[in-house]
Every structure is written in structure tokens, then in C-alpha cells.
Amino acid sequence: MPETMRVIEISKPGGPEVLTLAERPIPEPGPGEILIAVDHAGVNRPDVAQRAGTYDPPKGASDLPGLECSGTVKATGPDVSRWHAGDRVCALLPGGGYAEYAICPADHALRVPNGLDMVQAAALPETYFTVWTNVFDRGGLKAGERFLVHGGTSGIGTTAIQLADALGARVFATAGSDEKVAICEKLGATGINYRTEAWEDVLRDAGGANLVLDMVGGDYIPRDLKALADDGRLVLIAAQGGPKAEVNFAQVMVRRLTITGSTLRPRSVLDKARMAESLRSKVWPLLDTGRVAPVMDQVFDLADAAKAHERMEAGDHIGKIVLKVR
């Protein structure tokens, strides 16, 4: 095995041009960790925020961007029995995915589902961990309920639509063009063009959403509350439109609404291991049979990470953007 690896560093906070190809020593796995020879790495909004200097990695995490990857287990640290060298995995990473080798806790890796290649597998962890914990664990979505997800053609959106539909919910999704609305509908949702329709009124006319998953925040929040049915739940997972909103809490009390939220990256190693176990037992069978699948946008070479970030920031992508590492 070589002593160094190619990586993408953030040379300084800024635009996509600050992503720089460099070399670093290959890390060694510690107790409970595995070393993955990275095949592909997913590109996500937190990578963009970290590059811009607005989202610092948690203490102890790699300073390199990249929160998910697919690849082959190269080595295992002490106390690892689940995985062995040569196993094909995809993994949720604390950071460091934009590199030829990455370290992660062994319990945060999952086998590559049947029928999926390494490109598709790299698109799974960040979105599936996020959707499962927020929509089904925190949000408590049940079969027969009405569910609204914003950004329906994003990686989160396409995953949320498919999982909610597969598990029996009635799904609504917002998107910014008729083309994107059609994609949402093909995946199993009632699509709503947020540029031409008042999505909160659509949901009220349908009886109200039992659950809303929102990554926009800002002025969407009071509209989310209007869209909810009595006893409805709002789960916030990002604030692309800003973290502040003016809310009439009288309606929260009178209509018994619940507002909650979370971010994935700062969660504990144990929390993420529990999420992985839920995915392993409840979601991976759906991937194995093709009932749900990642929606892929575009693949860029590792050296072209800046172009991948430009595409994500342009907002035209549909599904997941992935880097080809080797």
C-alpha cells in the first residue's frame, strides 16, 4: 500500500476554486475503526458550507470535506469483527471522504446493497441516515399519513419521497420547475411547483400535512405551520433560507403542533451506529429489491471537485452528485 494518498483540501474559506488537489499520509484505523479504500464519494450541502467557512467539522473529525463514500475495506483497527479486508461497503463519515482513503467507525458502514454499483452506493449514506432519523424516528411518519418534503429533487428529497411512499404514506413534494415536479411524481409524490402554486394551500385542501420535512427554513417556517394538520409535526434539517422566522405560537398551542429538528454530523458515534442498525434491518431490504434506489445526477473526477460544487450551488442538479476517486 502506498504511504500517501490524493485528497481535496480546502485551501481557505471561499468559493469552489479553493478546493485544491493535494497529497497526505494515509491514515491508520484506531480501535473500532476501519480504513476504506474510497471508490466514490458523495457531494453534499454540508461540504459546500464547510468550504465556505460556515460549517466547521466536529472536534476530532478530518478537516477534509466528504461525509459519505463507497469503497473496499483496506484494514481494520482493534476490536473490529463486523468487517474484513476486501468487504465492499458504503459508509457515513465524520469527514475526509474527498480522498483515496478514509477512516470511519466500523458501525457506521453498511454493505453495498444487491444490484447497486459503487457509484450508486456512494450516494446512499448521508441522505438515508438523514431521512430515516428525521422522517421516521424523530418525525414518526406512519402509513396513511400525509407527508410534505421540500426540495423534492434533491438527494434528500428523492430519498424521502421513495421511502415514505414505500412505507405507505401519501407524499407531497415541492420543486422549482414543471420538469422537476414531473420527476417527483414519477418517484411517488404529488408534485407542487413552488414558483406557481401556494404549496401550503395545496396541503390544507388535502387535509393538512401530518409531517413536513423542511431544509429551507426562513420564511418557509410559518407557511409550514399553515400547511400542517392539527397535531402535525414540523422537522427542520437545514436553513438554506435563513435560520430565523417570525412564528405565531398561538397556533402551535391551539393546534397542538410539534416543531423539532436536528443535524446529523454532530451526533454521537453511538447515535449514528443505532441509525445504521435501523437502516440495515428496515431500509436495506428495500434497496436490495429495488423498491427504492438513489437518483443520480452527475459524476465528477476527484480533481474536478470544484466543478461538482459549482453544480450543487447552481441548484440545477436532480438527485446526487458524486466524485470518482479511483
C-alpha positions as CSV (number, residue, x, y, z in Angstrom):
1,M,0.0,0.0,0.0
2,P,1.3,3.5,-0.8
3,E,2.3,5.8,2.0
4,T,0.4,8.9,0.6
5,M,-2.9,9.5,-1.0
6,R,-4.6,12.1,-3.1
7,V,-7.0,14.4,-1.3
8,I,-9.0,17.5,-1.8
9,E,-8.2,20.2,0.7
10,I,-9.9,23.5,1.4
11,S,-7.1,26.0,1.0
12,K,-9.1,28.8,2.6
13,P,-12.7,29.6,3.1
14,G,-14.3,30.7,-0.1
15,G,-15.9,29.6,-3.4
16,P,-15.4,26.3,-5.3
17,E,-12.0,27.4,-6.5
18,V,-10.5,27.0,-3.0
19,L,-10.8,23.2,-3.4
20,T,-7.2,22.0,-4.1
21,L,-5.8,18.7,-5.0
22,A,-3.0,17.7,-2.6
23,E,-1.3,14.6,-1.0
24,R,-1.4,13.5,2.6
25,P,-0.3,10.4,4.5
26,I,-2.7,7.5,4.6
27,P,-4.4,7.4,8.0
28,E,-4.4,4.4,10.2
29,P,-7.6,2.9,11.8
30,G,-7.8,3.1,15.5
31,P,-9.9,0.9,17.9
32,G,-13.3,0.2,16.4
33,E,-12.5,1.9,13.1
34,I,-12.0,0.7,9.5
35,L,-9.8,2.1,6.7
36,I,-11.7,2.3,3.4
37,A,-10.1,2.5,0.0
38,V,-12.5,5.0,-1.4
39,D,-14.0,4.3,-4.8
40,H,-16.6,7.2,-4.9
41,A,-17.5,10.0,-2.6
42,G,-20.9,11.8,-2.3
43,V,-21.1,15.6,-2.5
44,N,-23.5,17.2,0.0
45,R,-24.6,20.7,1.1
46,P,-22.6,20.5,4.4
47,D,-19.4,20.1,2.2
48,V,-20.3,23.3,0.5
49,A,-20.9,25.1,3.8
50,Q,-17.6,23.8,5.2
51,R,-15.8,25.0,2.1
52,A,-17.4,28.4,2.5
53,G,-16.3,28.6,6.2
54,T,-19.8,28.5,7.7
55,Y,-19.8,24.9,9.0
56,D,-16.8,23.7,10.9
57,P,-16.2,19.9,11.3
58,P,-16.8,18.4,14.7
59,K,-13.9,18.1,17.1
60,G,-11.7,15.2,16.1
61,A,-13.1,14.9,12.6
62,S,-10.9,15.2,9.4
63,D,-10.7,18.7,8.1
64,L,-11.2,17.3,4.6
65,P,-14.7,17.5,3.1
66,G,-16.7,14.4,2.4
67,L,-19.4,12.8,4.6
68,E,-20.0,9.6,2.7
69,C,-18.2,7.2,0.4
70,S,-18.3,3.7,-1.1
71,G,-15.2,1.5,-1.3
72,T,-13.4,-1.6,-0.1
73,V,-12.3,-2.2,3.4
74,K,-8.5,-2.0,3.3
75,A,-7.7,-2.5,7.0
76,T,-9.4,-2.8,10.4
77,G,-8.5,-1.4,13.8
78,P,-8.5,-3.3,17.1
79,D,-11.9,-4.6,18.3
80,V,-13.5,-4.8,14.8
81,S,-15.2,-8.0,13.9
82,R,-18.0,-6.9,11.6
83,W,-15.8,-6.2,8.6
84,H,-12.7,-7.7,7.0
85,A,-10.3,-6.6,4.3
86,G,-11.9,-6.8,0.9
87,D,-15.5,-6.2,2.0
88,R,-17.5,-3.8,-0.2
89,V,-19.1,-1.1,1.9
90,C,-20.6,2.4,1.9
91,A,-20.2,4.5,4.9
92,L,-21.2,7.6,6.8
93,L,-18.1,9.6,7.5
94,P,-17.3,12.3,10.1
95,G,-15.3,13.9,7.3
96,G,-12.5,13.0,4.9
97,G,-14.4,11.5,2.0
98,Y,-12.7,13.5,-0.7
99,A,-9.6,11.3,-0.5
100,E,-8.3,8.0,-1.7
101,Y,-8.6,6.5,1.8
102,A,-10.9,7.4,4.6
103,I,-11.4,6.3,8.3
104,C,-14.8,5.7,9.9
105,P,-16.2,3.9,12.9
106,A,-16.9,0.3,11.8
107,D,-20.5,0.5,12.9
108,H,-21.2,3.4,10.5
109,A,-20.5,1.3,7.4
110,L,-23.1,-0.8,5.6
111,R,-22.7,-3.4,2.9
112,V,-23.3,-2.3,-0.7
113,P,-26.9,-3.3,-1.5
114,N,-27.6,-6.0,-4.0
115,G,-27.7,-4.7,-7.6
116,L,-26.1,-1.4,-6.9
117,D,-22.7,-0.3,-8.1
118,M,-20.1,1.7,-6.2
119,V,-21.3,5.0,-7.8
120,Q,-24.8,4.5,-6.5
121,A,-23.6,3.2,-3.2
122,A,-21.7,6.4,-2.5
123,A,-24.9,8.3,-2.8
124,L,-26.7,6.4,0.0
125,P,-25.3,7.1,3.5
126,E,-25.7,10.8,4.1
127,T,-29.3,11.0,2.7
128,Y,-30.6,7.7,4.0
129,F,-29.2,8.3,7.5
130,T,-30.7,11.9,7.4
131,V,-34.1,10.9,6.1
132,W,-34.6,7.8,8.3
133,T,-33.7,9.6,11.6
134,N,-35.7,12.7,10.8
135,V,-38.7,11.4,8.9
136,F,-39.3,8.1,10.7
137,D,-37.6,8.3,14.1
138,R,-37.9,12.0,15.0
139,G,-40.9,12.7,12.7
140,G,-42.8,9.5,13.4
141,L,-44.2,9.2,9.9
142,K,-46.7,6.3,9.7
143,A,-48.5,4.6,6.8
144,G,-51.6,6.5,5.7
145,E,-50.3,9.9,6.8
146,R,-49.8,12.9,4.6
147,F,-46.1,14.0,4.2
148,L,-44.6,17.1,2.6
149,V,-41.0,17.3,1.7
150,H,-39.4,20.5,0.3
151,G,-36.7,20.2,-2.4
152,G,-38.2,17.1,-3.9
153,T,-35.5,16.6,-6.5
154,S,-32.5,17.0,-4.1
155,G,-30.7,14.0,-2.7
156,I,-32.7,14.3,0.5
157,G,-36.0,14.9,-1.4
158,T,-35.7,12.0,-3.8
159,T,-34.8,9.7,-0.9
160,A,-37.6,10.9,1.3
161,I,-40.2,10.6,-1.4
162,Q,-39.3,7.0,-2.2
163,L,-39.0,5.8,1.4
164,A,-42.2,7.5,2.5
165,D,-44.1,6.1,-0.5
166,A,-42.7,2.6,0.0
167,L,-43.8,2.6,3.7
168,G,-47.3,3.7,2.9
169,A,-47.5,7.5,3.3
170,R,-49.2,9.9,0.9
171,V,-46.4,12.1,-0.3
172,F,-46.3,15.7,-1.5
173,A,-43.1,17.4,-2.7
174,T,-42.2,20.9,-3.8
175,A,-39.9,21.7,-6.7
176,G,-38.9,24.7,-8.8
177,S,-39.9,23.7,-12.3
178,D,-42.5,21.6,-14.1
179,E,-39.7,19.3,-15.2
180,K,-38.7,18.7,-11.5
181,V,-42.4,18.3,-10.5
182,A,-42.7,15.5,-13.1
183,I,-39.7,13.8,-11.6
184,C,-41.2,14.0,-8.1
185,E,-44.4,12.5,-9.4
186,K,-42.6,9.7,-11.1
187,L,-40.9,8.8,-7.7
188,G,-44.3,8.6,-6.0
189,A,-45.3,12.1,-4.8
190,T,-47.9,14.7,-5.7
191,G,-45.6,17.4,-7.1
192,I,-46.1,21.1,-6.4
193,N,-44.3,23.9,-8.3
194,Y,-43.4,26.3,-5.6
195,R,-43.0,29.1,-8.2
196,T,-46.6,28.9,-9.4
197,E,-48.5,27.3,-6.5
198,A,-49.0,28.1,-2.9
199,W,-48.0,24.7,-1.5
200,E,-49.4,25.4,1.9
201,D,-52.9,25.9,0.4
202,V,-52.5,22.6,-1.6
203,L,-51.8,20.8,1.6
204,R,-54.6,22.5,3.5
205,D,-57.0,21.5,0.7
206,A,-55.8,17.9,1.0
207,G,-56.5,17.8,4.8
208,G,-53.2,19.2,6.0
209,A,-49.8,17.5,6.3
210,N,-49.2,15.3,9.3
211,L,-45.4,15.8,8.8
212,V,-43.3,18.4,7.0
213,L,-39.6,17.9,6.3
214,D,-38.0,21.3,5.7
215,M,-34.4,22.2,4.7
216,V,-35.2,25.7,3.7
217,G,-36.3,27.4,6.9
218,G,-36.6,31.2,6.9
219,D,-40.0,32.4,5.7
220,Y,-41.0,28.8,4.9
221,I,-41.5,28.1,8.6
222,P,-44.8,30.0,9.1
223,R,-46.0,28.5,5.8
224,D,-45.1,25.1,7.0
225,L,-47.2,25.6,10.1
226,K,-50.1,26.7,8.0
227,A,-49.7,23.5,5.9
228,L,-49.8,21.2,8.9
229,A,-52.9,19.4,10.1
230,D,-53.8,19.6,13.7
231,D,-51.3,17.6,15.8
232,G,-48.9,17.8,12.9
233,R,-45.1,17.8,13.1
234,L,-42.5,20.0,11.5
235,V,-38.9,18.7,11.3
236,L,-36.2,21.2,10.3
237,I,-32.9,19.8,9.0
238,A,-31.3,22.9,7.3
239,A,-31.8,26.6,6.9
240,Q,-30.9,27.5,3.3
241,G,-33.4,30.4,3.5
242,G,-32.1,31.5,6.9
243,P,-32.3,30.3,10.5
244,K,-34.8,32.9,11.8
245,A,-38.6,33.3,11.3
246,E,-41.5,35.1,12.9
247,V,-43.9,32.5,14.2
248,N,-47.3,32.8,15.8
249,F,-47.0,30.3,18.7
250,A,-50.7,30.7,19.5
251,Q,-51.5,28.3,16.6
252,V,-48.8,26.0,17.8
253,M,-50.6,25.7,21.1
254,V,-54.2,25.7,19.8
255,R,-53.5,23.1,17.1
256,R,-51.0,21.1,19.2
257,L,-48.2,21.3,16.6
258,T,-44.7,20.0,17.2
259,I,-41.6,21.8,15.9
260,T,-38.3,19.9,16.1
261,G,-35.2,19.5,14.1
262,S,-31.7,18.0,14.0
263,T,-28.4,18.0,12.2
264,L,-26.6,14.7,11.5
265,R,-22.9,15.4,11.6
266,P,-22.5,16.4,15.3
267,R,-24.5,13.3,16.5
268,S,-22.5,10.9,18.7
269,V,-20.8,7.7,17.4
270,L,-23.4,5.7,19.3
271,D,-26.3,7.6,17.8
272,K,-25.1,7.0,14.3
273,A,-24.4,3.3,15.0
274,R,-28.1,3.0,16.1
275,M,-29.2,4.7,12.9
276,A,-27.1,2.3,10.8
277,E,-28.7,-0.7,12.6
278,S,-32.2,0.7,11.7
279,L,-31.2,1.1,8.1
280,R,-29.7,-2.3,8.0
281,S,-32.9,-4.0,9.1
282,K,-35.6,-1.8,7.7
283,V,-34.3,0.0,4.6
284,W,-31.5,-2.1,3.1
285,P,-34.1,-4.8,2.2
286,L,-35.9,-2.2,0.1
287,L,-32.7,-1.3,-1.6
288,D,-31.9,-5.0,-2.2
289,T,-35.2,-5.5,-4.0
290,G,-35.1,-2.2,-6.0
291,R,-38.1,-0.8,-4.3
292,V,-36.1,2.3,-3.6
293,A,-32.9,3.5,-5.3
294,P,-30.6,6.5,-5.3
295,V,-31.4,9.1,-8.0
296,M,-28.1,10.0,-9.7
297,D,-27.2,13.4,-11.2
298,Q,-23.6,13.6,-12.3
299,V,-20.2,12.1,-11.6
300,F,-17.0,14.2,-11.5
301,D,-13.4,13.1,-11.1
302,L,-11.9,13.9,-7.7
303,A,-9.7,16.6,-9.3
304,D,-12.8,18.3,-10.5
305,A,-14.4,18.7,-7.1
306,A,-14.7,22.4,-7.7
307,K,-17.0,21.7,-10.7
308,A,-19.1,19.4,-8.6
309,H,-19.6,22.2,-6.0
310,E,-20.4,24.6,-8.7
311,R,-23.1,22.3,-10.0
312,M,-24.6,21.9,-6.5
313,E,-24.6,25.6,-5.8
314,A,-26.3,26.3,-9.2
315,G,-29.3,24.3,-7.9
316,D,-30.0,22.6,-11.2
317,H,-29.0,19.1,-10.1
318,I,-31.5,16.3,-9.8
319,G,-30.5,13.7,-7.2
320,K,-27.0,13.0,-6.1
321,I,-23.7,14.4,-7.2
322,V,-20.7,12.0,-6.8
323,L,-16.9,12.2,-7.1
324,K,-15.0,9.4,-8.8
325,V,-11.9,8.9,-6.6
326,R,-10.3,5.8,-8.3
